[in-house]
Amino acid sequence: MVQPQMKKVPARTTCDQLFAACRSRPTFATRLEGPLEFSTGDSAGNLNGRTPESEELRGNVGPGYSALSSEDWLPLLRKVRVMKPRPSARAYFRHYLRAVSRSLLRLEPTNLRWRRVRRSITKSYLDQANRRANQWVKEKTELDNFYYNLEENNRADLSELVAAVTSESSKTIANYSSEIRNDAALRAQIAGSFANNPSRADSIAGYGRREGWYLFVRARKPRVVVETGVHDGVGACVILAALERNEEEGFGGRYFGTDINPRAGWLIPERHKKIATILYGDSIESLQDFDEKIDLFINDSDHSSEYESREYEVVQPKLGPDSVILGDNSHTSNSLRVFSQESGRAFIFWREKPEDHWYPGAGIGVSLSSLPAK
Ligand SMILES: C[S@@+](CC[C@H](N)C(=O)[O-])C[C@H]1O[C@@H](n2cnc3c(N)ncnc32)[C@H](O)[C@@H]1O
């Protein structure tokens, strides 16, 4: 049984015209396989014994048309099919081309086929990042220095790296890691300050790679920490939390930050002001005037390679004997690695993996006066 399928027929089409159309367009007959609606000229819409061939087809508009039953139009279509002409040379050629291209696809060279497979693999990764990026674009107001948490495995890798280069046990470093992660007061303080700042209202108190900075401060108990580039002060708060705990354990330390922005460090709570100093102005100039031995130096200000290299050169004579340098930009710049090679220091890089974020992550370049002997 042919399923009824409504087709519009141009108004005032006669059967002869219809047949003529079928002859000139071979596919037309196939497309007509459904009940034709056409006027019989009878307002009741009956054929009244007349054959479709004698009728004027008007399409399904206006009063006085009726849908022909299949008994009416099937003979007509049968006739149409019989009258279907041989396909033109052009149609044959098109059919031939299609067949050839289908066989070519089957014969697709292996490298092209694998290229297609590889494209679908990359797509699955990029689609996920794109989804996250689109969501971030819609929801966030951040323009730089994005805040997020670390992926759990990435955090564990970081702890192992810090344990390896500080000679602390994995367990001790893992404890430090849970310390910062579970510091509800610090998180609430940062989240509360963000919530009250319209330009950060949707930022989360996620420390990302700064958790690594915390681990180094806890493990090395530095007396002087310098961070160039304070920005809001999330890194400063994390470092100060570590210094506070060191102090409780009898290892006092001070924090110095540099920033060209006079509003930088607005997150730092008042209670830390006795151990925290921000040197406002150009970082290189502040470092040149700095006259204390630096145990832990974190580079996070101007991230051009030249500027980073100059910061390292300026601090080199001020570094303590077991100093550690952390480069925040070592995922894109080789300045800390080159500095380490030229000054006989060991260099290691850890790659950051943000959790549920489009940003691929930065990392921590670690430069040490020497690697601990095992
Ligand atoms: C990536 S942000 C620092 C992020 C911060 N360390 C944190 O933990 O969130 C870079 C900061 O460096 C500062 N900066 C850029 N160029 C500087 C320069 N020449 N001297 C000092 N600070 C600079 C910027 O004002 C900005 O606040």
The ligand as an SDF file (V2000), in Angstrom:
LIG
                    3D

 27 29  0  0  0  0  0  0  0  0999 V2000
   50.1130   37.0120   36.9350 C   0  0  0  0  0  0  0  0  0  0  0  0
   49.8670   38.3170   37.9910 S   0  0  0  0  0  0  0  0  0  0  0  0
   50.4900   37.7420   39.4990 C   0  0  0  0  0  0  0  0  0  0  0  0
   49.5830   36.7200   40.1210 C   0  0  0  0  0  0  0  0  0  0  0  0
   49.8760   36.4430   41.5820 C   0  0  0  0  0  0  0  0  0  0  0  0
   51.2160   35.9820   41.7760 N   0  0  0  0  0  0  0  0  0  0  0  0
   48.9010   35.4530   42.1470 C   0  0  0  0  0  0  0  0  0  0  0  0
   49.3120   34.5520   42.8740 O   0  0  0  0  0  0  0  0  0  0  0  0
   47.7050   35.5660   41.8840 O   0  0  0  0  0  0  0  0  0  0  0  0
   51.1070   39.4240   37.4490 C   0  0  0  0  0  0  0  0  0  0  0  0
   51.2290   40.6810   38.2780 C   0  0  0  0  0  0  0  0  0  0  0  0
   52.4840   41.2740   37.9430 O   0  0  0  0  0  0  0  0  0  0  0  0
   52.3550   42.6620   37.9770 C   0  0  0  0  0  0  0  0  0  0  0  0
   53.4190   43.2430   37.1340 N   0  0  0  0  0  0  0  0  0  0  0  0
   53.5050   43.2630   35.7930 C   0  0  0  0  0  0  0  0  0  0  0  0
   54.6490   43.8670   35.4020 N   0  0  0  0  0  0  0  0  0  0  0  0
   55.3100   44.2220   36.5240 C   0  0  0  0  0  0  0  0  0  0  0  0
   56.5460   44.8650   36.7650 C   0  0  0  0  0  0  0  0  0  0  0  0
   57.3360   45.2690   35.7720 N   0  0  0  0  0  0  0  0  0  0  0  0
   56.9070   45.0680   38.0340 N   0  0  0  0  0  0  0  0  0  0  0  0
   56.1150   44.6650   39.0580 C   0  0  0  0  0  0  0  0  0  0  0  0
   54.9390   44.0440   38.8800 N   0  0  0  0  0  0  0  0  0  0  0  0
   54.5360   43.8210   37.6360 C   0  0  0  0  0  0  0  0  0  0  0  0
   50.9550   42.9320   37.4650 C   0  0  0  0  0  0  0  0  0  0  0  0
   50.5060   44.1670   37.9620 O   0  0  0  0  0  0  0  0  0  0  0  0
   50.1910   41.7340   38.0270 C   0  0  0  0  0  0  0  0  0  0  0  0
   49.5360   42.0700   39.2210 O   0  0  0  0  0  0  0  0  0  0  0  0
  1  2  1  0
  2  3  1  0
  2 10  1  0
  3  4  1  0
  4  5  1  0
  5  6  1  0
  5  7  1  0
  7  8  2  0
  7  9  1  0
 10 11  1  0
 11 12  1  0
 11 26  1  0
 12 13  1  0
 13 14  1  0
 13 24  1  0
 14 15  1  0
 14 23  1  0
 15 16  2  0
 16 17  1  0
 17 18  1  0
 17 23  2  0
 18 19  1  0
 18 20  2  0
 20 21  1  0
 21 22  2  0
 22 23  1  0
 24 25  1  0
 24 26  1  0
 26 27  1  0
M  CHG  2   2   1   9  -1
M  END
$$$$
